[in-house]
Amino acid sequence: MAIPDLPRSERPREKLLSHGPSTLTDAELLAIFIRTGVKGRSAVQIAHDVISEHGGLVPLLSADCASFCQTKGLGPAKYALLTAILEMAKRFETSRAKEQEFLESPDAVKSVVSLNMRSLEHEVFACLFLDNRHRLICFRTMFTGTIDSASVYPREVVKAALRYNAAAVIFAHNHPSGVAEPSRADIDITQKLSKALALIEVRVLDHIIVGDGYQVSLAERGEI
């Protein structure tokens, strides 16, 4: 059934405006993005199919252009639009984080880190440099590695902390395998960096590891 043939209360756009985005299914949200269907298939039906083909909404949002465009009704223009929307979401969360106290809102840290790192196919190590009120100065990717490792150099982290006049730092890196459990190497490099930064009186508040749909805090695990 075409979307215009549905009762107004069941149309995705009207449902969102009346009851808010949280009331919509993944397919309904995607249907609003898709906007129009093709002959014999509504935007909602296309949304259901594409989510199913990719194994869920998150894998779809992480897909590359070639994979995304395999579904009839989607193409490079839609992929460019989606990529722009995701980038705006990242910048919005990062900008909003600059106005928050991270110690009072650990979920805000995880949200910013996850948005920036969860869809990467290779391992990346980043630093969140904070001022003396623990507000975000800069989110900076420091090191990029292979699919399963990244070389992290304490000297470069110390130089960056001095450059941004940071009072504290939060580390973050992703596990492309999707499993966010910290390794012994993760804990060791955190301790090594903490000792290096302590020499210039910069505190390490946390190290967030990003997996597939969840994040692990070393501070919450008692490793910092």
N, C-alpha and C positions, 0 to 999 in steps of 0.2 A: 504493500500500500504506500502510495506517495505521501510525503509529509503533509502537504496541504489538505489531504483527505482525512487526516487524523483529527480528532477533537482538539480544540485549541489547548486544552489542559495537558494534552499528551505530546504536543509539539515541543521539541527540545528547546528552541529559542524562547518560546513563551513560558515554558516550564522554568527555565533559568531565571527569567525576569520576574516571575511571580514568586518563586520559592527559593531561589539562590542556586549557585552552581553545585553545591554539595549534594543536592537532591538528584542530580543526573547520573546516569550510568556512564562508564567509560565510552561506550558506543555513542551515547547521546551527546556527550561533550565533543567527541571527534566529529560527529555529524554536523555540528554547528561550524566547525572548522572547514569541513569539506564543502558545505553549503548546498550543493546541488547534486542530484543523482545522475544516472545514465538511463537509457531506455530499459525499462523493466526492473530497475533497481533504484530504490530510494537512497538518500545519503546515509540514513540509519543502517540500511542493509549493507551498503558498502563499508561502513564503519565496523559493523559486526565482523564482516569477512576479513578485513585487513588486520584487525586486532587478533583474530583467530589465527591468521596466517603467520603472524609474527610472534605468537605465543604470549600476547599480553600488550598492554598499553606502554609499559616502560621499554620493552625491547623495540617496539615500533618507534618511540621517540628517540631511540638511540641508533636507529638504522641509518645506513648510508644512502646516498641518493639512488643508486642502482637498485638496491633492495626495496626501497620505499616506492619506487615508480613501477614496480612489477604488477601492482594491482590496477586493474582497469578503473579509470575514473580519477587516478592520481597521476601526477607528473612532476617535472622539474619546477614548475611555477608553484605548485602546492608544497613541494619540498623546501623551496626557498622561503616561502611564507612561514612554514613550521619552524625552520631554523632561526628565522628572525624573531619569532615569538619566544622560542626557548632562550635565545640570547638576551632578549629584553627581560625575561624572568630572572636570569642570572644577575643581570645588572641591577634589577630592582632589589633583589634580596641582598646583594652586596652593599648597595647604597643604604638600605634600611639598617643593615647590620652596623654601619658606622655610627648610628645614633643609639645603639643599645649597649648595655653593660653585659659583657659576655659572662662574667662570673654569676650573674643573676639569671642568665638565659642560655644555658648550654645547648638547648635545642636550636637556638638561632645559629649557633656556630655550626652545628651538624647540618642544618639546612643549607647554609651558604656553601660549605665544603662539598656537600653532596651534589648540589646543582652544578658546581664547577668541575667535578671530578668523576661522577659516577658512570658516565658513558665513554670514558677514555679506554682505548684498546691497549695502551701501554702504561707502564707504571710512571707516575709523576709524584714528585715530592714538592710540597708548597709550604709557605710560611705565611701566617697571618700576623702582621706586625701591629702591636697595640700601643696606645699612649699610656700615661700613668693613671688614667681612669678606666683603662681596659676597653677603650673604644678603638675600632678598627682604623688604622692608618692606611694599610695597604694589604691586599691579598696578592701574593706574588709566587708564581711558579719558579722554583729554584733549580730543580734538576729533573731531567727526563731520562728514563732508562729503557730497557728492553721490556718484553712482555712480562717478565717476572722479577726484575731487579732494577734498582736505581742507585747510582753512586752519589753519595751525599758527602759534601766537603764542609766541615765545621768552619774553616776559614772564610768561605764565601758567605755562610749564614751570619757570622759575626760582622763581616764587612757590610752586609745589607742592613743589619740591625743598627749599626752606627749611622749608616746613610739616612735611615728613616727616623733616627733619634728615638727608637722604640724603647719602651720601658718593660715590655713583656712580649712574649711570642707564643703562638700556638702552631704546632706542626700539623701537617695533614698529608696523607698519601693514600693512593688507591691500590687495591688488589684486583687486577684485571680478572683473576680467577673467579671473583665474586664472593669469596670467603674472606670476611673481614677480621678473622681471628689474628691477633698479633703473633709474629714469629719472635724467636729469640733475638734475631738480628734487628727487628724493629725496636725492641726494648733496649738493646745495646746502643744503637745509634742515638736514641732519645737521651740516654744517660750521658753519652759522649758529648752531644750538643749542649746539654744542660750545663755540664762542667765548663765548656768553652764560653758559653754566654754568661755564666756566673762571674767570670773574670772581668766583664765589663758591666756587671750589675744589671743584667737583663734576665728577668724571670721567665721560665718555661711553665706555662699554665696547663698545657694539655698536648696530646698527640692523638688526632682523630684518624682512624683507618676506615676507609670507605669500601664497602662491599656492594653486593647486588641487593639493593633495597634496604640496607641497614648500615649503621656505623658503630664502631667500637671506640670508646674513649679510654686511653691509658690512665688518665687521672681517675676515672671512675673505677678502674680495675686496681687502683692503688700502686701503679707502676711509676708514678711521678710524685 
